[in-house]
Amino acid sequence: IEMTAKEKAKELVEKFSLIGLQQRNEGIACALIAVDEILKVTHSDNRGNSIFDNEYWQLVKQEIEKL
């Protein structure tokens, strides 16, 4: 089951976050670093929400930045 970009953004931030606001901000920063690294090795292939789809990860990054 593929996640929406918003769902993936929340999942990544939760994985990198500890309890508390300061740690959540650090979780957001870590999630953004992880997505930037993914973007370095992905490409757009017009396959929708594929793990290899650069557009999907761009959307994930945008959703993380909204958190």
PDBQT receptor file of N, H, CA, C and O in Angstrom, charges set to zero:
ATOM      1  N   ILE A   1       0.854  -1.186   0.000  1.00  0.00    +0.000 N 
ATOM      2  CA  ILE A   1       0.000   0.000   0.000  1.00  0.00    +0.000 C 
ATOM      3  C   ILE A   1       0.893   1.239   0.000  1.00  0.00    +0.000 C 
ATOM      4  O   ILE A   1       1.701   1.437   0.907  1.00  0.00    +0.000 OA
ATOM      5  N   GLU A   2       0.735   2.060  -1.019  1.00  0.00    +0.000 N 
ATOM      6  H   GLU A   2       0.078   1.900  -1.755  1.00  0.00    +0.000 HD
ATOM      7  CA  GLU A   2       1.542   3.277  -1.109  1.00  0.00    +0.000 C 
ATOM      8  C   GLU A   2       0.909   4.389  -0.285  1.00  0.00    +0.000 C 
ATOM      9  O   GLU A   2      -0.314   4.509  -0.208  1.00  0.00    +0.000 OA
ATOM     10  N   MET A   3       1.750   5.185   0.317  1.00  0.00    +0.000 N 
ATOM     11  H   MET A   3       2.744   5.088   0.254  1.00  0.00    +0.000 HD
ATOM     12  CA  MET A   3       1.295   6.312   1.127  1.00  0.00    +0.000 C 
ATOM     13  C   MET A   3       1.226   7.563   0.274  1.00  0.00    +0.000 C 
ATOM     14  O   MET A   3       1.942   7.706  -0.717  1.00  0.00    +0.000 OA
ATOM     15  N   THR A   4       0.346   8.466   0.683  1.00  0.00    +0.000 N 
ATOM     16  H   THR A   4      -0.236   8.350   1.488  1.00  0.00    +0.000 HD
ATOM     17  CA  THR A   4       0.348   9.778   0.055  1.00  0.00    +0.000 C 
ATOM     18  C   THR A   4       1.592  10.509   0.528  1.00  0.00    +0.000 C 
ATOM     19  O   THR A   4       2.231  10.095   1.496  1.00  0.00    +0.000 OA
ATOM     20  N   ALA A   5       1.935  11.590  -0.147  1.00  0.00    +0.000 N 
ATOM     21  H   ALA A   5       1.416  11.927  -0.933  1.00  0.00    +0.000 HD
ATOM     22  CA  ALA A   5       3.090  12.383   0.256  1.00  0.00    +0.000 C 
ATOM     23  C   ALA A   5       2.909  12.912   1.679  1.00  0.00    +0.000 C 
ATOM     24  O   ALA A   5       3.865  12.951   2.453  1.00  0.00    +0.000 OA
ATOM     25  N   LYS A   6       1.706  13.314   2.017  1.00  0.00    +0.000 N 
ATOM     26  H   LYS A   6       0.929  13.283   1.387  1.00  0.00    +0.000 HD
ATOM     27  CA  LYS A   6       1.429  13.841   3.357  1.00  0.00    +0.000 C 
ATOM     28  C   LYS A   6       1.618  12.755   4.417  1.00  0.00    +0.000 C 
ATOM     29  O   LYS A   6       2.207  13.015   5.466  1.00  0.00    +0.000 OA
ATOM     30  N   GLU A   7       1.131  11.556   4.158  1.00  0.00    +0.000 N 
ATOM     31  H   GLU A   7       0.652  11.345   3.306  1.00  0.00    +0.000 HD
ATOM     32  CA  GLU A   7       1.290  10.445   5.088  1.00  0.00    +0.000 C 
ATOM     33  C   GLU A   7       2.761  10.085   5.272  1.00  0.00    +0.000 C 
ATOM     34  O   GLU A   7       3.208   9.837   6.392  1.00  0.00    +0.000 OA
ATOM     35  N   LYS A   8       3.514  10.057   4.171  1.00  0.00    +0.000 N 
ATOM     36  H   LYS A   8       3.151  10.259   3.261  1.00  0.00    +0.000 HD
ATOM     37  CA  LYS A   8       4.942   9.729   4.239  1.00  0.00    +0.000 C 
ATOM     38  C   LYS A   8       5.691  10.799   5.008  1.00  0.00    +0.000 C 
ATOM     39  O   LYS A   8       6.586  10.482   5.790  1.00  0.00    +0.000 OA
ATOM     40  N   ALA A   9       5.341  12.065   4.800  1.00  0.00    +0.000 N 
ATOM     41  H   ALA A   9       4.614  12.323   4.164  1.00  0.00    +0.000 HD
ATOM     42  CA  ALA A   9       5.986  13.164   5.522  1.00  0.00    +0.000 C 
ATOM     43  C   ALA A   9       5.790  13.002   7.027  1.00  0.00    +0.000 C 
ATOM     44  O   ALA A   9       6.744  13.121   7.796  1.00  0.00    +0.000 OA
ATOM     45  N   LYS A  10       4.555  12.731   7.446  1.00  0.00    +0.000 N 
ATOM     46  H   LYS A  10       3.780  12.634   6.822  1.00  0.00    +0.000 HD
ATOM     47  CA  LYS A  10       4.262  12.554   8.871  1.00  0.00    +0.000 C 
ATOM     48  C   LYS A  10       5.009  11.346   9.430  1.00  0.00    +0.000 C 
ATOM     49  O   LYS A  10       5.539  11.404  10.540  1.00  0.00    +0.000 OA
ATOM     50  N   GLU A  11       5.055  10.248   8.666  1.00  0.00    +0.000 N 
ATOM     51  H   GLU A  11       4.624  10.201   7.765  1.00  0.00    +0.000 HD
ATOM     52  CA  GLU A  11       5.748   9.050   9.117  1.00  0.00    +0.000 C 
ATOM     53  C   GLU A  11       7.233   9.327   9.339  1.00  0.00    +0.000 C 
ATOM     54  O   GLU A  11       7.790   8.931  10.363  1.00  0.00    +0.000 OA
ATOM     55  N   LEU A  12       7.873  10.000   8.391  1.00  0.00    +0.000 N 
ATOM     56  H   LEU A  12       7.421  10.321   7.559  1.00  0.00    +0.000 HD
ATOM     57  CA  LEU A  12       9.300  10.290   8.519  1.00  0.00    +0.000 C 
ATOM     58  C   LEU A  12       9.586  11.186   9.712  1.00  0.00    +0.000 C 
ATOM     59  O   LEU A  12      10.527  10.940  10.466  1.00  0.00    +0.000 OA
ATOM     60  N   VAL A  13       8.782  12.221   9.884  1.00  0.00    +0.000 N 
ATOM     61  H   VAL A  13       8.018  12.421   9.271  1.00  0.00    +0.000 HD
ATOM     62  CA  VAL A  13       9.003  13.132  11.012  1.00  0.00    +0.000 C 
ATOM     63  C   VAL A  13       8.827  12.378  12.326  1.00  0.00    +0.000 C 
ATOM     64  O   VAL A  13       9.611  12.571  13.254  1.00  0.00    +0.000 OA
ATOM     65  N   GLU A  14       7.807  11.522  12.418  1.00  0.00    +0.000 N 
ATOM     66  H   GLU A  14       7.169  11.366  11.664  1.00  0.00    +0.000 HD
ATOM     67  CA  GLU A  14       7.589  10.746  13.639  1.00  0.00    +0.000 C 
ATOM     68  C   GLU A  14       8.769   9.818  13.916  1.00  0.00    +0.000 C 
ATOM     69  O   GLU A  14       9.166   9.651  15.069  1.00  0.00    +0.000 OA
ATOM     70  N   LYS A  15       9.328   9.220  12.879  1.00  0.00    +0.000 N 
ATOM     71  H   LYS A  15       9.006   9.355  11.943  1.00  0.00    +0.000 HD
ATOM     72  CA  LYS A  15      10.470   8.316  13.068  1.00  0.00    +0.000 C 
ATOM     73  C   LYS A  15      11.701   9.057  13.578  1.00  0.00    +0.000 C 
ATOM     74  O   LYS A  15      12.499   8.487  14.323  1.00  0.00    +0.000 OA
ATOM     75  N   PHE A  16      11.865  10.310  13.191  1.00  0.00    +0.000 N 
ATOM     76  H   PHE A  16      11.217  10.773  12.586  1.00  0.00    +0.000 HD
ATOM     77  CA  PHE A  16      13.032  11.081  13.597  1.00  0.00    +0.000 C 
ATOM     78  C   PHE A  16      12.788  11.935  14.839  1.00  0.00    +0.000 C 
ATOM     79  O   PHE A  16      13.710  12.588  15.328  1.00  0.00    +0.000 OA
ATOM     80  N   SER A  17      11.567  11.937  15.352  1.00  0.00    +0.000 N 
ATOM     81  H   SER A  17      10.818  11.406  14.955  1.00  0.00    +0.000 HD
ATOM     82  CA  SER A  17      11.216  12.797  16.483  1.00  0.00    +0.000 C 
ATOM     83  C   SER A  17      11.187  12.031  17.794  1.00  0.00    +0.000 C 
ATOM     84  O   SER A  17      10.883  10.839  17.843  1.00  0.00    +0.000 OA
ATOM     85  N   LEU A  18      11.511  12.754  18.850  1.00  0.00    +0.000 N 
ATOM     86  H   LEU A  18      11.757  13.722  18.811  1.00  0.00    +0.000 HD
ATOM     87  CA  LEU A  18      11.330  12.260  20.202  1.00  0.00    +0.000 C 
ATOM     88  C   LEU A  18      10.167  13.043  20.802  1.00  0.00    +0.000 C 
ATOM     89  O   LEU A  18       9.511  13.809  20.097  1.00  0.00    +0.000 OA
ATOM     90  N   ILE A  19       9.911  12.865  22.056  1.00  0.00    +0.000 N 
ATOM     91  H   ILE A  19      10.444  12.242  22.629  1.00  0.00    +0.000 HD
ATOM     92  CA  ILE A  19       8.797  13.566  22.703  1.00  0.00    +0.000 C 
ATOM     93  C   ILE A  19       9.196  15.011  22.961  1.00  0.00    +0.000 C 
ATOM     94  O   ILE A  19      10.312  15.274  23.410  1.00  0.00    +0.000 OA
ATOM     95  N   GLY A  20       8.305  15.940  22.683  1.00  0.00    +0.000 N 
ATOM     96  H   GLY A  20       7.399  15.725  22.318  1.00  0.00    +0.000 HD
ATOM     97  CA  GLY A  20       8.554  17.347  22.946  1.00  0.00    +0.000 C 
ATOM     98  C   GLY A  20       8.713  18.160  21.678  1.00  0.00    +0.000 C 
ATOM     99  O   GLY A  20       9.074  17.627  20.629  1.00  0.00    +0.000 OA
ATOM    100  N   LEU A  21       8.446  19.440  21.776  1.00  0.00    +0.000 N 
ATOM    101  H   LEU A  21       8.153  19.874  22.628  1.00  0.00    +0.000 HD
ATOM    102  CA  LEU A  21       8.480  20.321  20.608  1.00  0.00    +0.000 C 
ATOM    103  C   LEU A  21       9.883  20.465  20.036  1.00  0.00    +0.000 C 
ATOM    104  O   LEU A  21      10.055  20.407  18.819  1.00  0.00    +0.000 OA
ATOM    105  N   GLN A  22      10.884  20.651  20.882  1.00  0.00    +0.000 N 
ATOM    106  H   GLN A  22      10.744  20.698  21.871  1.00  0.00    +0.000 HD
ATOM    107  CA  GLN A  22      12.241  20.826  20.365  1.00  0.00    +0.000 C 
ATOM    108  C   GLN A  22      12.680  19.592  19.584  1.00  0.00    +0.000 C 
ATOM    109  O   GLN A  22      13.278  19.705  18.514  1.00  0.00    +0.000 OA
ATOM    110  N   GLN A  23      12.381  18.426  20.122  1.00  0.00    +0.000 N 
ATOM    111  H   GLN A  23      11.896  18.335  20.991  1.00  0.00    +0.000 HD
ATOM    112  CA  GLN A  23      12.766  17.211  19.430  1.00  0.00    +0.000 C 
ATOM    113  C   GLN A  23      11.981  17.043  18.135  1.00  0.00    +0.000 C 
ATOM    114  O   GLN A  23      12.510  16.505  17.163  1.00  0.00    +0.000 OA
ATOM    115  N   ARG A  24      10.719  17.497  18.104  1.00  0.00    +0.000 N 
ATOM    116  H   ARG A  24      10.288  17.934  18.894  1.00  0.00    +0.000 HD
ATOM    117  CA  ARG A  24       9.926  17.415  16.875  1.00  0.00    +0.000 C 
ATOM    118  C   ARG A  24      10.559  18.280  15.792  1.00  0.00    +0.000 C 
ATOM    119  O   ARG A  24      10.626  17.877  14.631  1.00  0.00    +0.000 OA
ATOM    120  N   ASN A  25      11.022  19.466  16.171  1.00  0.00    +0.000 N 
ATOM    121  H   ASN A  25      10.968  19.793  17.115  1.00  0.00    +0.000 HD
ATOM    122  CA  ASN A  25      11.689  20.330  15.194  1.00  0.00    +0.000 C 
ATOM    123  C   ASN A  25      12.955  19.657  14.663  1.00  0.00    +0.000 C 
ATOM    124  O   ASN A  25      13.273  19.769  13.479  1.00  0.00    +0.000 OA
ATOM    125  N   GLU A  26      13.668  18.964  15.535  1.00  0.00    +0.000 N 
ATOM    126  H   GLU A  26      13.409  18.873  16.497  1.00  0.00    +0.000 HD
ATOM    127  CA  GLU A  26      14.844  18.219  15.098  1.00  0.00    +0.000 C 
ATOM    128  C   GLU A  26      14.427  17.065  14.186  1.00  0.00    +0.000 C 
ATOM    129  O   GLU A  26      15.127  16.748  13.224  1.00  0.00    +0.000 OA
ATOM    130  N   GLY A  27      13.297  16.443  14.487  1.00  0.00    +0.000 N 
ATOM    131  H   GLY A  27      12.728  16.701  15.268  1.00  0.00    +0.000 HD
ATOM    132  CA  GLY A  27      12.777  15.377  13.636  1.00  0.00    +0.000 C 
ATOM    133  C   GLY A  27      12.440  15.875  12.248  1.00  0.00    +0.000 C 
ATOM    134  O   GLY A  27      12.690  15.192  11.255  1.00  0.00    +0.000 OA
ATOM    135  N   ILE A  28      11.872  17.066  12.181  1.00  0.00    +0.000 N 
ATOM    136  H   ILE A  28      11.669  17.621  12.988  1.00  0.00    +0.000 HD
ATOM    137  CA  ILE A  28      11.562  17.681  10.879  1.00  0.00    +0.000 C 
ATOM    138  C   ILE A  28      12.855  17.934  10.117  1.00  0.00    +0.000 C 
ATOM    139  O   ILE A  28      12.940  17.642   8.925  1.00  0.00    +0.000 OA
ATOM    140  N   ALA A  29      13.859  18.474  10.795  1.00  0.00    +0.000 N 
ATOM    141  H   ALA A  29      13.790  18.711  11.764  1.00  0.00    +0.000 HD
ATOM    142  CA  ALA A  29      15.140  18.749  10.139  1.00  0.00    +0.000 C 
ATOM    143  C   ALA A  29      15.772  17.456   9.623  1.00  0.00    +0.000 C 
ATOM    144  O   ALA A  29      16.289  17.424   8.506  1.00  0.00    +0.000 OA
ATOM    145  N   CYS A  30      15.735  16.399  10.421  1.00  0.00    +0.000 N 
ATOM    146  H   CYS A  30      15.315  16.425  11.328  1.00  0.00    +0.000 HD
ATOM    147  CA  CYS A  30      16.314  15.119  10.001  1.00  0.00    +0.000 C 
ATOM    148  C   CYS A  30      15.543  14.525   8.827  1.00  0.00    +0.000 C 
ATOM    149  O   CYS A  30      16.145  13.982   7.900  1.00  0.00    +0.000 OA
ATOM    150  N   ALA A  31      14.221  14.625   8.862  1.00  0.00    +0.000 N 
ATOM    151  H   ALA A  31      13.732  15.066   9.615  1.00  0.00    +0.000 HD
ATOM    152  CA  ALA A  31      13.397  14.105   7.765  1.00  0.00    +0.000 C 
ATOM    153  C   ALA A  31      13.708  14.849   6.470  1.00  0.00    +0.000 C 
ATOM    154  O   ALA A  31      13.771  14.236   5.404  1.00  0.00    +0.000 OA
ATOM    155  N   LEU A  32      13.902  16.161   6.553  1.00  0.00    +0.000 N 
ATOM    156  H   LEU A  32      13.852  16.659   7.418  1.00  0.00    +0.000 HD
ATOM    157  CA  LEU A  32      14.254  16.935   5.360  1.00  0.00    +0.000 C 
ATOM    158  C   LEU A  32      15.612  16.517   4.800  1.00  0.00    +0.000 C 
ATOM    159  O   LEU A  32      15.791  16.442   3.584  1.00  0.00    +0.000 OA
ATOM    160  N   ILE A  33      16.558  16.248   5.681  1.00  0.00    +0.000 N 
ATOM    161  H   ILE A  33      16.413  16.309   6.669  1.00  0.00    +0.000 HD
ATOM    162  CA  ILE A  33      17.869  15.772   5.229  1.00  0.00    +0.000 C 
ATOM    163  C   ILE A  33      17.720  14.434   4.514  1.00  0.00    +0.000 C 
ATOM    164  O   ILE A  33      18.315  14.220   3.458  1.00  0.00    +0.000 OA
ATOM    165  N   ALA A  34      16.927  13.536   5.091  1.00  0.00    +0.000 N 
ATOM    166  H   ALA A  34      16.444  13.710   5.950  1.00  0.00    +0.000 HD
ATOM    167  CA  ALA A  34      16.729  12.217   4.481  1.00  0.00    +0.000 C 
ATOM    168  C   ALA A  34      16.089  12.340   3.104  1.00  0.00    +0.000 C 
ATOM    169  O   ALA A  34      16.513  11.671   2.161  1.00  0.00    +0.000 OA
ATOM    170  N   VAL A  35      15.076  13.189   2.980  1.00  0.00    +0.000 N 
ATOM    171  H   VAL A  35      14.732  13.733   3.745  1.00  0.00    +0.000 HD
ATOM    172  CA  VAL A  35      14.402  13.360   1.688  1.00  0.00    +0.000 C 
ATOM    173  C   VAL A  35      15.352  13.998   0.675  1.00  0.00    +0.000 C 
ATOM    174  O   VAL A  35      15.346  13.622  -0.497  1.00  0.00    +0.000 OA
ATOM    175  N   ASP A  36      16.165  14.953   1.111  1.00  0.00    +0.000 N 
ATOM    176  H   ASP A  36      16.170  15.259   2.064  1.00  0.00    +0.000 HD
ATOM    177  CA  ASP A  36      17.146  15.543   0.188  1.00  0.00    +0.000 C 
ATOM    178  C   ASP A  36      18.106  14.481  -0.343  1.00  0.00    +0.000 C 
ATOM    179  O   ASP A  36      18.478  14.511  -1.515  1.00  0.00    +0.000 OA
ATOM    180  N   GLU A  37      18.502  13.554   0.505  1.00  0.00    +0.000 N 
ATOM    181  H   GLU A  37      18.199  13.530   1.458  1.00  0.00    +0.000 HD
ATOM    182  CA  GLU A  37      19.387  12.470   0.057  1.00  0.00    +0.000 C 
ATOM    183  C   GLU A  37      18.659  11.553  -0.927  1.00  0.00    +0.000 C 
ATOM    184  O   GLU A  37      19.252  11.111  -1.911  1.00  0.00    +0.000 OA
ATOM    185  N   ILE A  38      17.389  11.265  -0.674  1.00  0.00    +0.000 N 
ATOM    186  H   ILE A  38      16.907  11.624   0.125  1.00  0.00    +0.000 HD
ATOM    187  CA  ILE A  38      16.591  10.450  -1.596  1.00  0.00    +0.000 C 
ATOM    188  C   ILE A  38      16.471  11.152  -2.942  1.00  0.00    +0.000 C 
ATOM    189  O   ILE A  38      16.576  10.516  -3.991  1.00  0.00    +0.000 OA
ATOM    190  N   LEU A  39      16.248  12.474  -2.914  1.00  0.00    +0.000 N 
ATOM    191  H   LEU A  39      16.162  12.992  -2.062  1.00  0.00    +0.000 HD
ATOM    192  CA  LEU A  39      16.100  13.237  -4.153  1.00  0.00    +0.000 C 
ATOM    193  C   LEU A  39      17.359  13.200  -5.011  1.00  0.00    +0.000 C 
ATOM    194  O   LEU A  39      17.283  13.326  -6.233  1.00  0.00    +0.000 OA
ATOM    195  N   LYS A  40      18.507  13.029  -4.381  1.00  0.00    +0.000 N 
ATOM    196  H   LYS A  40      18.569  12.927  -3.388  1.00  0.00    +0.000 HD
ATOM    197  CA  LYS A  40      19.762  12.955  -5.138  1.00  0.00    +0.000 C 
ATOM    198  C   LYS A  40      19.840  11.701  -6.002  1.00  0.00    +0.000 C 
ATOM    199  O   LYS A  40      20.553  11.683  -7.005  1.00  0.00    +0.000 OA
ATOM    200  N   VAL A  41      19.113  10.654  -5.620  1.00  0.00    +0.000 N 
ATOM    201  H   VAL A  41      18.534  10.669  -4.805  1.00  0.00    +0.000 HD
ATOM    202  CA  VAL A  41      19.235   9.377  -6.342  1.00  0.00    +0.000 C 
ATOM    203  C   VAL A  41      17.955   8.957  -7.063  1.00  0.00    +0.000 C 
ATOM    204  O   VAL A  41      17.894   7.873  -7.643  1.00  0.00    +0.000 OA
ATOM    205  N   THR A  42      16.940   9.809  -7.027  1.00  0.00    +0.000 N 
ATOM    206  H   THR A  42      16.990  10.690  -6.556  1.00  0.00    +0.000 HD
ATOM    207  CA  THR A  42      15.685   9.489  -7.716  1.00  0.00    +0.000 C 
ATOM    208  C   THR A  42      15.573  10.296  -8.996  1.00  0.00    +0.000 C 
ATOM    209  O   THR A  42      16.356  11.208  -9.259  1.00  0.00    +0.000 OA
ATOM    210  N   HIS A  43      14.589   9.934  -9.767  1.00  0.00    +0.000 N 
ATOM    211  H   HIS A  43      13.953   9.192  -9.552  1.00  0.00    +0.000 HD
ATOM    212  CA  HIS A  43      14.332  10.654 -11.005  1.00  0.00    +0.000 C 
ATOM    213  C   HIS A  43      12.838  10.607 -11.293  1.00  0.00    +0.000 C 
ATOM    214  O   HIS A  43      12.130   9.749 -10.765  1.00  0.00    +0.000 OA
ATOM    215  N   SER A  44      12.363  11.508 -12.112  1.00  0.00    +0.000 N 
ATOM    216  H   SER A  44      12.939  12.205 -12.540  1.00  0.00    +0.000 HD
ATOM    217  CA  SER A  44      10.958  11.504 -12.508  1.00  0.00    +0.000 C 
ATOM    218  C   SER A  44      10.762  10.471 -13.608  1.00  0.00    +0.000 C 
ATOM    219  O   SER A  44      11.454  10.490 -14.626  1.00  0.00    +0.000 OA
ATOM    220  N   ASP A  45       9.831   9.590 -13.391  1.00  0.00    +0.000 N 
ATOM    221  H   ASP A  45       9.269   9.574 -12.564  1.00  0.00    +0.000 HD
ATOM    222  CA  ASP A  45       9.569   8.571 -14.403  1.00  0.00    +0.000 C 
ATOM    223  C   ASP A  45       8.080   8.438 -14.723  1.00  0.00    +0.000 C 
ATOM    224  O   ASP A  45       7.657   7.502 -15.400  1.00  0.00    +0.000 OA
ATOM    225  N   ASN A  46       7.292   9.400 -14.219  1.00  0.00    +0.000 N 
ATOM    226  H   ASN A  46       7.636  10.161 -13.669  1.00  0.00    +0.000 HD
ATOM    227  CA  ASN A  46       5.855   9.436 -14.496  1.00  0.00    +0.000 C 
ATOM    228  C   ASN A  46       5.134   8.156 -14.110  1.00  0.00    +0.000 C 
ATOM    229  O   ASN A  46       4.185   7.748 -14.779  1.00  0.00    +0.000 OA
ATOM    230  N   ARG A  47       5.588   7.512 -13.016  1.00  0.00    +0.000 N 
ATOM    231  H   ARG A  47       6.359   7.844 -12.472  1.00  0.00    +0.000 HD
ATOM    232  CA  ARG A  47       4.934   6.293 -12.559  1.00  0.00    +0.000 C 
ATOM    233  C   ARG A  47       4.082   6.534 -11.321  1.00  0.00    +0.000 C 
ATOM    234  O   ARG A  47       3.765   5.580 -10.611  1.00  0.00    +0.000 OA
ATOM    235  N   GLY A  48       3.712   7.744 -11.044  1.00  0.00    +0.000 N 
ATOM    236  H   GLY A  48       3.970   8.519 -11.620  1.00  0.00    +0.000 HD
ATOM    237  CA  GLY A  48       2.881   8.013  -9.877  1.00  0.00    +0.000 C 
ATOM    238  C   GLY A  48       3.697   8.047  -8.604  1.00  0.00    +0.000 C 
ATOM    239  O   GLY A  48       4.779   8.632  -8.583  1.00  0.00    +0.000 OA
ATOM    240  N   ASN A  49       3.206   7.437  -7.546  1.00  0.00    +0.000 N 
ATOM    241  H   ASN A  49       2.326   6.962  -7.563  1.00  0.00    +0.000 HD
ATOM    242  CA  ASN A  49       3.842   7.484  -6.236  1.00  0.00    +0.000 C 
ATOM    243  C   ASN A  49       4.877   6.383  -6.040  1.00  0.00    +0.000 C 
ATOM    244  O   ASN A  49       4.966   5.794  -4.963  1.00  0.00    +0.000 OA
ATOM    245  N   SER A  50       5.638   6.114  -7.053  1.00  0.00    +0.000 N 
ATOM    246  H   SER A  50       5.566   6.593  -7.928  1.00  0.00    +0.000 HD
ATOM    247  CA  SER A  50       6.702   5.118  -6.960  1.00  0.00    +0.000 C 
ATOM    248  C   SER A  50       7.808   5.632  -6.050  1.00  0.00    +0.000 C 
ATOM    249  O   SER A  50       8.062   6.836  -5.998  1.00  0.00    +0.000 OA
ATOM    250  N   ILE A  51       8.460   4.736  -5.340  1.00  0.00    +0.000 N 
ATOM    251  H   ILE A  51       8.253   3.758  -5.383  1.00  0.00    +0.000 HD
ATOM    252  CA  ILE A  51       9.581   5.123  -4.486  1.00  0.00    +0.000 C 
ATOM    253  C   ILE A  51      10.707   5.746  -5.307  1.00  0.00    +0.000 C 
ATOM    254  O   ILE A  51      11.553   6.461  -4.771  1.00  0.00    +0.000 OA
ATOM    255  N   PHE A  52      10.711   5.473  -6.596  1.00  0.00    +0.000 N 
ATOM    256  H   PHE A  52      10.023   4.892  -7.031  1.00  0.00    +0.000 HD
ATOM    257  CA  PHE A  52      11.750   6.006  -7.466  1.00  0.00    +0.000 C 
ATOM    258  C   PHE A  52      11.322   7.300  -8.156  1.00  0.00    +0.000 C 
ATOM    259  O   PHE A  52      12.054   7.821  -8.998  1.00  0.00    +0.000 OA
ATOM    260  N   ASP A  53      10.165   7.814  -7.816  1.00  0.00    +0.000 N 
ATOM    261  H   ASP A  53       9.571   7.391  -7.132  1.00  0.00    +0.000 HD
ATOM    262  CA  ASP A  53       9.604   8.983  -8.482  1.00  0.00    +0.000 C 
ATOM    263  C   ASP A  53      10.022  10.266  -7.766  1.00  0.00    +0.000 C 
ATOM    264  O   ASP A  53       9.614  10.512  -6.631  1.00  0.00    +0.000 OA
ATOM    265  N   ASN A  54      10.823  11.069  -8.426  1.00  0.00    +0.000 N 
ATOM    266  H   ASN A  54      11.154  10.869  -9.348  1.00  0.00    +0.000 HD
ATOM    267  CA  ASN A  54      11.314  12.315  -7.876  1.00  0.00    +0.000 C 
ATOM    268  C   ASN A  54      10.177  13.255  -7.499  1.00  0.00    +0.000 C 
ATOM    269  O   ASN A  54      10.261  13.927  -6.471  1.00  0.00    +0.000 OA
ATOM    270  N   GLU A  55       9.125  13.322  -8.293  1.00  0.00    +0.000 N 
ATOM    271  H   GLU A  55       9.057  12.776  -9.128  1.00  0.00    +0.000 HD
ATOM    272  CA  GLU A  55       7.995  14.216  -7.999  1.00  0.00    +0.000 C 
ATOM    273  C   GLU A  55       7.342  13.860  -6.667  1.00  0.00    +0.000 C 
ATOM    274  O   GLU A  55       6.972  14.749  -5.899  1.00  0.00    +0.000 OA
ATOM    275  N   TYR A  56       7.200  12.577  -6.391  1.00  0.00    +0.000 N 
ATOM    276  H   TYR A  56       7.501  11.855  -7.015  1.00  0.00    +0.000 HD
ATOM    277  CA  TYR A  56       6.614  12.120  -5.126  1.00  0.00    +0.000 C 
ATOM    278  C   TYR A  56       7.448  12.639  -3.953  1.00  0.00    +0.000 C 
ATOM    279  O   TYR A  56       6.896  13.164  -2.985  1.00  0.00    +0.000 OA
ATOM    280  N   TRP A  57       8.766  12.494  -4.034  1.00  0.00    +0.000 N 
ATOM    281  H   TRP A  57       9.214  12.067  -4.820  1.00  0.00    +0.000 HD
ATOM    282  CA  TRP A  57       9.620  12.918  -2.935  1.00  0.00    +0.000 C 
ATOM    283  C   TRP A  57       9.660  14.439  -2.811  1.00  0.00    +0.000 C 
ATOM    284  O   TRP A  57       9.849  14.954  -1.709  1.00  0.00    +0.000 OA
ATOM    285  N   GLN A  58       9.487  15.165  -3.905  1.00  0.00    +0.000 N 
ATOM    286  H   GLN A  58       9.333  14.746  -4.800  1.00  0.00    +0.000 HD
ATOM    287  CA  GLN A  58       9.363  16.620  -3.825  1.00  0.00    +0.000 C 
ATOM    288  C   GLN A  58       8.102  16.986  -3.033  1.00  0.00    +0.000 C 
ATOM    289  O   GLN A  58       8.115  17.912  -2.222  1.00  0.00    +0.000 OA
ATOM    290  N   LEU A  59       7.016  16.250  -3.279  1.00  0.00    +0.000 N 
ATOM    291  H   LEU A  59       7.005  15.498  -3.938  1.00  0.00    +0.000 HD
ATOM    292  CA  LEU A  59       5.773  16.493  -2.542  1.00  0.00    +0.000 C 
ATOM    293  C   LEU A  59       5.943  16.146  -1.069  1.00  0.00    +0.000 C 
ATOM    294  O   LEU A  59       5.438  16.863  -0.205  1.00  0.00    +0.000 OA
ATOM    295  N   VAL A  60       6.648  15.056  -0.771  1.00  0.00    +0.000 N 
ATOM    296  H   VAL A  60       7.058  14.474  -1.473  1.00  0.00    +0.000 HD
ATOM    297  CA  VAL A  60       6.912  14.690   0.619  1.00  0.00    +0.000 C 
ATOM    298  C   VAL A  60       7.668  15.818   1.310  1.00  0.00    +0.000 C 
ATOM    299  O   VAL A  60       7.340  16.197   2.434  1.00  0.00    +0.000 OA
ATOM    300  N   LYS A  61       8.681  16.352   0.633  1.00  0.00    +0.000 N 
ATOM    301  H   LYS A  61       8.948  16.044  -0.281  1.00  0.00    +0.000 HD
ATOM    302  CA  LYS A  61       9.461  17.450   1.209  1.00  0.00    +0.000 C 
ATOM    303  C   LYS A  61       8.574  18.663   1.496  1.00  0.00    +0.000 C 
ATOM    304  O   LYS A  61       8.700  19.287   2.549  1.00  0.00    +0.000 OA
ATOM    305  N   GLN A  62       7.695  18.994   0.581  1.00  0.00    +0.000 N 
ATOM    306  H   GLN A  62       7.593  18.487  -0.275  1.00  0.00    +0.000 HD
ATOM    307  CA  GLN A  62       6.773  20.119   0.773  1.00  0.00    +0.000 C 
ATOM    308  C   GLN A  62       5.872  19.881   1.978  1.00  0.00    +0.000 C 
ATOM    309  O   GLN A  62       5.612  20.801   2.753  1.00  0.00    +0.000 OA
ATOM    310  N   GLU A  63       5.395  18.653   2.137  1.00  0.00    +0.000 N 
ATOM    311  H   GLU A  63       5.606  17.905   1.508  1.00  0.00    +0.000 HD
ATOM    312  CA  GLU A  63       4.524  18.333   3.286  1.00  0.00    +0.000 C 
ATOM    313  C   GLU A  63       5.283  18.410   4.593  1.00  0.00    +0.000 C 
ATOM    314  O   GLU A  63       4.735  18.871   5.593  1.00  0.00    +0.000 OA
ATOM    315  N   ILE A  64       6.537  17.967   4.611  1.00  0.00    +0.000 N 
ATOM    316  H   ILE A  64       6.983  17.592   3.799  1.00  0.00    +0.000 HD
ATOM    317  CA  ILE A  64       7.355  18.076   5.825  1.00  0.00    +0.000 C 
ATOM    318  C   ILE A  64       7.528  19.546   6.183  1.00  0.00    +0.000 C 
ATOM    319  O   ILE A  64       7.427  19.916   7.353  1.00  0.00    +0.000 OA
ATOM    320  N   GLU A  65       7.785  20.376   5.198  1.00  0.00    +0.000 N 
ATOM    321  H   GLU A  65       7.868  20.076   4.247  1.00  0.00    +0.000 HD
ATOM    322  CA  GLU A  65       7.993  21.799   5.457  1.00  0.00    +0.000 C 
ATOM    323  C   GLU A  65       6.739  22.468   6.010  1.00  0.00    +0.000 C 
ATOM    324  O   GLU A  65       6.837  23.505   6.665  1.00  0.00    +0.000 OA
ATOM    325  N   LYS A  66       5.573  21.899   5.761  1.00  0.00    +0.000 N 
ATOM    326  H   LYS A  66       5.493  21.056   5.229  1.00  0.00    +0.000 HD
ATOM    327  CA  LYS A  66       4.314  22.451   6.295  1.00  0.00    +0.000 C 
ATOM    328  C   LYS A  66       4.104  22.095   7.761  1.00  0.00    +0.000 C 
ATOM    329  O   LYS A  66       3.321  22.742   8.456  1.00  0.00    +0.000 OA
ATOM    330  N   LEU A  67       4.807  21.060   8.230  1.00  0.00    +0.000 N 
ATOM    331  H   LEU A  67       5.444  20.535   7.665  1.00  0.00    +0.000 HD
ATOM    332  CA  LEU A  67       4.603  20.593   9.611  1.00  0.00    +0.000 C 
ATOM    333  C   LEU A  67       5.224  21.523  10.632  1.00  0.00    +0.000 C 
ATOM    334  O   LEU A  67       5.137  21.267  11.833  1.00  0.00    +0.000 OA
TER     335      LEU A  67
